[in-house]
């Protein structure tokens, strides 16, 4: 049985819920059992946001992620709050453009991605989240063209279809790191 628990965290407006929804839809498309549980503060932009995602071969009993296998920290408060919760042997992906401090744990793998900086330099300043998603998929061996296209088609509405290609570019950039 394979189960992976993700926790995405950052400021509102960084695409935390969108990134989590993308991972959840990708799991559904690949015939996995999935839960997606968003959580955000009263402010839509600038407040804290987090998203728990579980992707499993077996039915998911609870949507709560207490000890994530994968932590995505898009800001320093998120790393400070959740670093200690990552399961031993887990993986932390952090936006090194916004987080200067080092991870203190030695029993986890850390990927420091300058996602906000890269997003700005490449003409898609709001897609640091998808750069990190690309890196996650590559590192976990889950990067596949069909799954990516299908999941993007689910999370990007027809009204914003013009964002399909730019999201794909951000994912590909993350995967190339």
N, C-alpha and C positions, 0 to 999 in steps of 0.2 A: 504494500500500500504506500502510495506517495501522497503526502500532504505538505503544502507549503503555506505558511502564514506570513502575510505582508502587513506592515504598518507604514503608511505614508503620512508624513507630518510636515507642516510648515505654516506660513501665513496665508490667510484667505487671499485669493487672487493669484496664487502661484500654480493653480491647476492641480492641487492635491487630489480632489475628488475625481477630476477627469482622468488622471493617471491611474487611480485605483479602479475606476470603472473600465478603463481600457484593459487592464490586466484581468479583471473579472470576465469581461466579454470574450477575451481571447481564450480563457479557460473554458467557457461555455461552448465556444465554437469547436474546441478540441475535445468535446464530450467529457469534460470534467464536472464534478460537483463544485459549486461555487457559492460563496456568500460575500456580500459587499455591504459594509456598514459605515456610512459617512457620519462625521461628527464635526460640528463647527460652532464657534462662538457667535454672539449676537451680531457681530459686524460681518457683512458679506465680504468686505475687502479690508485686509489689514488685521483682522482678528485671527485667532488660531483656528486651524483646520486640521483634521486628521481623518484617516480612512483606513479601516481594517478590511483586508481581503483574504479569504481562504480559498485555495484551489486544491482540490483533492480527488483521488480516485474513488473515494468512499463518500457516503452522505456526510454532510457537515452538521454536527450536533449543535454547535453554538457559534454565532457569528462574532463572538468576542475574541479578540487576539490579545492575550496577556503577555506572552513571550514570543515575539515575532522571530521567524527565521530570517526575514529580510526587513530591515529598517531603512526607509528613505527619509532622511532629514534634510529639509530644504532651508532650515535656518538654525541658528544657535540654540534658541529655547527648545526646539524639538530634539536636538541632540542631547542637550542637558537633561531633558525630561525622560527620554526613552533609551538612552545608551545602556543603562544598567538592566533593562528589561529584555534585551536581545538574547535569544537562546544561545548557550555555548555552541560554538561551531557555526553560528549564524553569520550573516553578511550585513554590513552597513554601507549604504551608498549615501554620500553627503555632497552637498553643493559647496565646494571649496571656494567659490567666489564670495560666499556669504558666511562661511564658517572657517575661522582661522585656527581654532584650537585643534589639537590632535585628539584622537580617540584614546582613552586611557586603558581600555580593555585589551588584553592580549590573547583572548580565546575566541576572537571573531576576526573575520576578514574585512578589511576596510577599502573602499574605493572612493577616492577623493576626485570628484569631477567638477571642473570649473564651469558648470552648466549655465549659470546666468551670464557669465562673460562670453562664453561660446555662442549662446543664443543671440546676444546683442551683436556680436561680430559677424554673424552669419545671416542677419536680416530677419530673424524671427524672435524678437526680444521677449515674447510671452511664452515661449516653448521650452524653457529650461527643464520643465517637468518631463517632457517627451525625450529630451536628450538623455536624461537619467533613465527613463524607461528603456530606451535603446541599449544602454549599457547593462541594465539588469538582464534583459533578454539574452544578450550576448554572453554574459558571464554565467548565466544559469543554463545555457545550452538550449534556450527556448526561442531563439530567433528563427522564424521561418516566414517566407514571403506570403503564403496563402493566409496564415493566421493573422498576420499584421494587416493585410488588406481588409479582411473580413471584419476584424475588430474595429478598425478605423471607420469602416462603413456604418457600424452600429453606434459608435459614440459621437460621430460628427453628423449633425442633422443635415437634411437636404438644403436647408436655408444657408448653411455654412459649407457647402460642398467645395467651395474654393479653398478651404483650409485643409483638404485631404492631402494634397501634394506637399504642402509646407510641413505638416505634421510628420509625414513620411520622411522628409529630408531631415527633420530633427531626430527622429528615431534612428535613421541610418548614420547620422553623425555620432550619436551616442554609441552605437554598436561598433563604430570604427575606432573608438578610443582604446 
